[in-house]
Amino acid sequence: QVQLVESGGGLVQAGRSLRLSCATSGRIFRINDMAWYRQAPGKQRELVAIITSGGSTNYADSVKGRFTISRENAKRTVYLQMNSLKPEDTAVYYCYVDLGFNDYWGQGTQVTVSS
């Protein structure tokens, strides 16, 4: 059984920062890509940032220069540092991991940015 536990969401004013964490546990032999997605009310889930097992990263244009994804393999954890937050960043953020034989999603954590 694989579990993903997210933390770090909350309510913050525009311009401030938040850091999301997603810790994985269970029967895991290898973690390939790790990523963060988000879904705002009435919108489709979208990719925010992704990091490969080798450390290569890619970001949605809307967050480039403001968000940073990182991973700590020994802790099987992925992070999303979010700076200069904007009201349009408000969404439920989900972590995603690709374990090769299957992929898994976190339960989601709410991020609300007030203007």
Backbone as CSV, one residue per row, in Angstrom:
resi,resn,N_x,N_y,N_z,CA_x,CA_y,CA_z,C_x,C_y,C_z
1,GLN,0.850,-1.187,0.000,0.000,0.000,0.000,0.890,1.243,0.000
2,VAL,0.645,2.129,-0.939,1.413,3.368,-1.047,0.537,4.523,-0.599
3,GLN,1.110,5.390,0.209,0.378,6.568,0.673,1.160,7.829,0.385
4,LEU,0.427,8.886,0.065,1.008,10.206,-0.138,0.319,11.151,0.843
5,VAL,1.096,11.827,1.652,0.542,12.744,2.634,1.076,14.142,2.350
6,GLU,0.148,15.026,2.045,0.507,16.405,1.715,0.335,17.298,2.932
7,SER,1.103,18.362,2.969,0.972,19.357,4.025,1.478,20.701,3.519
8,GLY,1.112,21.757,4.237,1.648,23.076,3.941,0.684,24.052,3.303
9,GLY,-0.501,23.606,2.956,-1.459,24.532,2.371,-2.013,25.484,3.408
10,GLY,-2.812,26.441,2.937,-3.433,27.383,3.856,-3.871,28.645,3.171
11,LEU,-4.202,29.644,3.996,-4.653,30.947,3.524,-3.496,31.932,3.680
12,VAL,-3.204,32.659,2.609,-2.087,33.591,2.640,-2.427,34.812,1.806
13,GLN,-1.840,35.942,2.145,-2.061,37.154,1.364,-1.213,37.143,0.092
14,ALA,-1.682,37.830,-0.898,-0.942,37.947,-2.151,0.461,38.508,-1.882
15,GLY,1.435,37.942,-2.582,2.819,38.365,-2.413,3.602,37.545,-1.410
16,ARG,2.892,36.770,-0.583,3.566,35.956,0.423,3.950,34.600,-0.147
17,SER,4.496,33.750,0.715,5.013,32.445,0.281,4.380,31.310,1.068
18,LEU,4.375,30.148,0.446,3.991,28.898,1.108,4.900,27.798,0.587
19,ARG,5.073,26.763,1.411,5.834,25.598,0.979,4.997,24.352,1.203
20,LEU,4.749,23.643,0.125,4.011,22.393,0.196,4.987,21.221,0.284
21,SER,4.577,20.198,1.023,5.359,18.970,1.119,4.459,17.791,0.824
22,CYS,5.048,16.748,0.253,4.307,15.524,-0.018,5.235,14.350,0.300
23,ALA,4.910,13.639,1.366,5.729,12.517,1.799,5.079,11.212,1.369
24,THR,5.883,10.335,0.774,5.362,9.044,0.340,5.807,7.956,1.310
25,SER,5.007,6.926,1.410,5.353,5.801,2.269,4.738,4.541,1.698
26,GLY,5.250,3.404,2.177,4.713,2.133,1.716,5.746,1.347,0.931
27,ARG,5.248,0.398,0.158,6.096,-0.516,-0.582,6.568,0.171,-1.867
28,ILE,7.673,0.878,-1.759,8.202,1.672,-2.879,9.624,1.242,-3.160
29,PHE,9.899,0.885,-4.425,11.237,0.473,-4.800,11.966,1.572,-5.569
30,ARG,11.176,2.306,-6.327,11.784,3.363,-7.130,10.730,4.418,-7.400
31,ILE,11.137,5.684,-7.324,10.244,6.791,-7.677,10.787,7.460,-8.917
32,ASN,10.007,7.504,-9.957,10.407,8.185,-11.187,10.056,9.673,-11.057
33,ASP,9.135,10.140,-11.878,8.756,11.547,-11.801,7.931,11.822,-10.544
34,MET,8.097,13.025,-10.025,7.244,13.550,-8.958,6.743,14.907,-9.432
35,ALA,5.510,15.218,-9.096,4.936,16.444,-9.659,3.891,17.035,-8.728
36,TRP,3.576,18.274,-9.020,2.451,18.967,-8.380,1.474,19.410,-9.456
37,TYR,0.215,19.146,-9.220,-0.891,19.614,-10.051,-1.775,20.496,-9.176
38,ARG,-2.638,21.256,-9.839,-3.620,22.030,-9.092,-4.929,22.083,-9.867
39,GLN,-5.988,22.276,-9.112,-7.307,22.383,-9.718,-8.080,23.489,-9.023
40,ALA,-8.409,24.508,-9.788,-9.207,25.612,-9.281,-10.679,25.308,-9.517
41,PRO,-11.579,25.931,-8.768,-13.017,25.671,-8.951,-13.455,25.927,-10.388
42,GLY,-14.140,24.957,-10.958,-14.657,25.107,-12.311,-13.644,24.933,-13.413
43,LYS,-12.418,24.554,-13.040,-11.369,24.386,-14.042,-10.812,22.969,-14.005
44,GLN,-10.123,22.601,-15.069,-9.502,21.289,-15.130,-8.220,21.277,-14.303
45,ARG,-7.850,20.075,-13.870,-6.591,19.918,-13.164,-5.460,20.207,-14.137
46,GLU,-4.463,20.973,-13.660,-3.356,21.335,-14.533,-2.028,21.041,-13.853
47,LEU,-1.024,20.745,-14.665,0.312,20.511,-14.167,0.936,21.838,-13.745
48,VAL,1.488,21.858,-12.545,2.174,23.047,-12.048,3.679,22.911,-12.242
49,ALA,4.223,21.783,-11.788,5.664,21.564,-11.869,5.939,20.075,-11.781
50,ILE,7.026,19.663,-12.428,7.404,18.254,-12.417,8.916,18.149,-12.271
51,ILE,9.364,17.100,-11.573,10.792,16.863,-11.403,11.064,15.384,-11.643
52,THR,12.055,15.103,-12.474,12.389,13.730,-12.796,13.287,13.128,-11.711
53,SER,13.538,11.845,-11.839,14.424,11.188,-10.878,15.838,11.750,-10.963
54,GLY,16.191,12.305,-12.119,17.507,12.884,-12.295,17.596,14.342,-11.879
55,GLY,16.461,14.909,-11.493,16.460,16.285,-11.018,16.074,17.323,-12.041
56,SER,15.767,16.915,-13.250,15.310,17.879,-14.252,13.916,18.362,-13.897
57,THR,13.677,19.645,-14.144,12.396,20.236,-13.769,11.727,20.919,-14.954
58,ASN,10.418,21.059,-14.832,9.652,21.785,-15.820,8.481,22.432,-15.101
59,TYR,8.086,23.627,-15.573,7.059,24.394,-14.887,6.009,24.908,-15.862
60,ALA,4.817,25.096,-15.358,3.793,25.799,-16.115,4.248,27.237,-16.288
61,ASP,3.925,27.820,-17.432,4.353,29.195,-17.697,3.867,30.155,-16.612
62,SER,2.700,29.882,-16.065,2.100,30.800,-15.097,2.852,30.859,-13.769
63,VAL,3.714,29.869,-13.513,4.427,29.852,-12.230,5.934,29.977,-12.379
64,LYS,6.435,30.000,-13.593,7.877,30.099,-13.808,8.441,31.339,-13.127
65,GLY,9.546,31.141,-12.429,10.188,32.246,-11.731,9.630,32.505,-10.353
66,ARG,8.511,31.878,-10.014,7.903,32.074,-8.686,7.885,30.785,-7.862
67,PHE,7.689,29.665,-8.532,7.599,28.379,-7.832,8.860,27.555,-8.100
68,THR,9.235,26.744,-7.116,10.372,25.846,-7.266,9.999,24.472,-6.732
69,ILE,10.170,23.461,-7.572,9.925,22.089,-7.148,11.259,21.445,-6.801
70,SER,11.258,20.636,-5.757,12.464,19.912,-5.369,12.051,18.582,-4.759
71,ARG,13.019,17.696,-4.625,12.724,16.397,-4.037,13.882,15.960,-3.155
72,GLU,13.545,15.194,-2.160,14.531,14.632,-1.250,14.333,13.125,-1.287
73,ASN,15.164,12.450,-2.073,14.934,11.039,-2.343,15.029,10.177,-1.088
74,ALA,15.948,10.504,-0.203,16.102,9.704,1.009,14.828,9.720,1.861
75,LYS,14.105,10.825,1.775,12.859,10.957,2.541,11.638,10.680,1.671
76,ARG,11.881,10.381,0.385,10.776,10.092,-0.540,9.750,11.221,-0.508
77,THR,10.254,12.427,-0.524,9.395,13.613,-0.366,9.634,14.588,-1.500
78,VAL,8.554,15.214,-1.943,8.635,16.272,-2.946,8.086,17.545,-2.329
79,TYR,8.702,18.663,-2.708,8.324,19.970,-2.172,7.933,20.911,-3.292
80,LEU,7.136,21.907,-2.938,6.839,22.996,-3.861,6.932,24.298,-3.079
81,GLN,7.977,25.047,-3.361,8.148,26.364,-2.758,7.429,27.371,-3.643
82,MET,6.462,28.060,-3.080,5.650,29.001,-3.842,5.879,30.403,-3.298
83,ASN,6.478,31.253,-4.109,6.752,32.638,-3.735,5.902,33.589,-4.562
84,SER,5.791,34.807,-4.083,5.038,35.844,-4.809,3.669,35.325,-5.238
85,LEU,2.957,34.750,-4.306,1.672,34.139,-4.627,0.663,35.178,-5.093
86,LYS,-0.191,34.736,-6.008,-1.219,35.593,-6.582,-2.589,34.978,-6.305
87,PRO,-3.642,35.775,-6.315,-4.984,35.213,-6.110,-5.310,34.103,-7.113
88,GLU,-4.792,34.217,-8.316,-5.067,33.182,-9.327,-4.351,31.869,-9.055
89,ASP,-3.488,31.831,-8.048,-2.869,30.569,-7.618,-3.793,29.777,-6.701
90,THR,-4.900,30.357,-6.314,-5.839,29.675,-5.438,-6.364,28.411,-6.103
91,ALA,-6.213,27.284,-5.401,-6.619,25.990,-5.953,-6.358,24.908,-4.917
92,VAL,-6.834,23.718,-5.225,-6.405,22.540,-4.477,-5.180,21.985,-5.180
93,TYR,-4.125,21.788,-4.428,-2.865,21.303,-4.991,-2.713,19.821,-4.656
94,TYR,-2.363,19.040,-5.680,-2.217,17.598,-5.547,-0.790,17.197,-5.903
95,CYS,-0.210,16.326,-5.122,1.068,15.763,-5.534,0.825,14.462,-6.281
96,TYR,1.789,14.128,-7.097,1.701,12.966,-7.983,3.067,12.297,-8.015
97,VAL,3.070,10.960,-7.947,4.321,10.234,-8.078,4.155,9.087,-9.062
98,ASP,5.162,8.883,-9.855,5.199,7.781,-10.816,6.173,6.736,-10.277
99,LEU,5.626,5.559,-9.942,6.459,4.505,-9.390,6.834,3.466,-10.435
100,GLY,6.517,3.749,-11.673,6.848,2.837,-12.759,5.727,1.850,-13.022
101,PHE,5.410,1.022,-12.044,4.346,0.028,-12.230,2.980,0.641,-12.016
102,ASN,2.944,1.802,-11.391,1.683,2.492,-11.106,1.999,3.933,-10.715
103,ASP,0.963,4.753,-10.705,1.154,6.120,-10.237,0.099,6.433,-9.175
104,TYR,0.408,7.420,-8.356,-0.426,7.721,-7.194,-0.607,9.223,-7.036
105,TRP,-1.740,9.572,-6.412,-2.082,10.965,-6.146,-2.261,11.187,-4.651
106,GLY,-1.898,12.379,-4.215,-2.193,12.780,-2.853,-3.659,13.181,-2.732
107,GLN,-4.064,13.457,-1.502,-5.463,13.777,-1.241,-5.795,15.231,-1.575
108,GLY,-4.785,16.031,-1.757,-4.992,17.444,-2.083,-4.892,18.330,-0.862
109,THR,-4.349,19.511,-1.063,-4.267,20.503,0.009,-4.686,21.856,-0.569
110,GLN,-5.529,22.552,0.180,-6.083,23.820,-0.311,-5.091,24.956,-0.116
111,VAL,-4.898,25.719,-1.167,-4.117,26.953,-1.103,-5.044,28.089,-1.515
112,THR,-5.194,29.051,-0.632,-6.043,30.205,-0.908,-5.222,31.467,-0.755
113,VAL,-5.212,32.280,-1.811,-4.441,33.512,-1.810,-5.412,34.683,-1.875
114,SER,-5.392,35.512,-0.853,-6.289,36.658,-0.799,-5.608,37.894,-1.378
115,SER,-6.414,38.754,-1.970,-5.858,39.969,-2.593,-5.788,41.110,-1.612
